[in-house]
Amino acid sequence: MVDIADWQAAMLVRIRQLRAAQSGRVRLGLRPPRKGRTAIVTDSSASIPAEVLAHPLARGLRQVPMPVMIGDQIYTDGTPDLLRELPLALAAGTPVKTSRPSPGAFSAVYQSLAEAGFEQIISVHLSGRLSGTVEAARLAARESLIPVSVVDSHTAGFALGTVVIDAVIGAGFGVAPDQLVSAVDAASQDAGVFFTVPNLEQLRRGGRIGTVAGLLGSLLHVKPVLTLEDGVVSLVDRPRTTARATERLVELVREAAQDSDPPGPSERIAVHGFGNQEAAHELAGRLQSLSAMPVPVIRLPAVLAAHLGLGALGVTMNPVPTPQPAS
C-alpha cells in the first residue's frame, strides 16, 4: 500500500531534481515570491487528498467542494456524512444527483485569496462537457478583485488533481501566470483516464454517458472499459467479466507507457476505487513497475462516485512534467 505522503514526497523530490538540472542548483524551498503570487483553485472532482491540501506548500491552493444530492438531502463533497451515506444510497438504488458549485462559492474563494495577498488566480476545473463547474467559475471570475484565468481541463479525477498540484508547485517556484496557464493546458491534454464500472446505470441516470449512449443496449451484460476523450466518456472495450476489465486497464496503461517519449516509467500513475479498496490496491501493485513514482490509491470523490457507482475502478496517468522557467 502506498501512502499519499510517500507519493507527495517522491513528486517533490522529482520536481526539485528537474529544477536543479535546469538551473544548476537545488532550490531548498518553494516559498513564493513576495510580489506577484499566483493562487490555484480547483473543484473536488480533482480528488486532491486532504493530506496534500493541508501541506504548507499548498497554502495557495483551494479546492471548492461540489454538491451531491441523495434523495432530497443536499450534501457537500468531502464531508463525513456524505462519505457515510453515499455507498448506502448507491447500494440501495436511491436517486443520487450532483450539481456544480454556485458562482457565489467561487466568488467567496477568489475574494479570500485576494485578501490573503495573492495577485492572480488560475482556476482549473472538471471537463466542461461533464459539468457546468467551469462556467460557474467563469461567471465568478468576471467579478473577481484580482485577475482569474479559468481553464477547462477536459479531464477529471486525479488526472486533474495532478495537473493542479503541478501548477501549485510551478507557482511556488515563481513561474509567470501566462506560462502556468500554458503548462496547465498542455498537461491537461496529455493526461489520461481509463476506468471500468460494474454497469452503466449510474452514468445513464446522471446523463454523463457521452458517446456511449447509442450503445446502451449492447452493453447491458458487460463490464465496459471507458476513457475520457475530449472531455467526454467514450467506450474503449466491452469485456464480460470484472477480471477481464481489470486486465484491460493494465494493458491500456502498459500501452500508453510504451508509447511515451522516452519509453519506460515516465508517467505518474494513480488508482481510483470506490467500495473496492482491496481490488484498487491490487491494481496499484500491478501498475507500480510502469510508474515513475509510487502509485497511490485514492478514493473516488463523491461527485464522481455518484456517477460511476460502487465497484468503479479507474487509473489516471500524467507525464512527469518538465520544469517551467521562473519569472
Helices and strands as residue ranges (DSSP letters): H 4-23, E 38-43, G 44-46, H 50-53, G 56-58, E 61-64, E 67-70, E 73-76, H 80-92, E 96-98, H 103-115, E 120-125, H 133-141, E 148-152, H 157-172, H 177-190, E 192-196, H 201-206, G 210-219, E 225-229, E 232-237, H 242-258, E 267-273, H 277-287, G 288-290, E 297-299, H 302-308, E 313-319
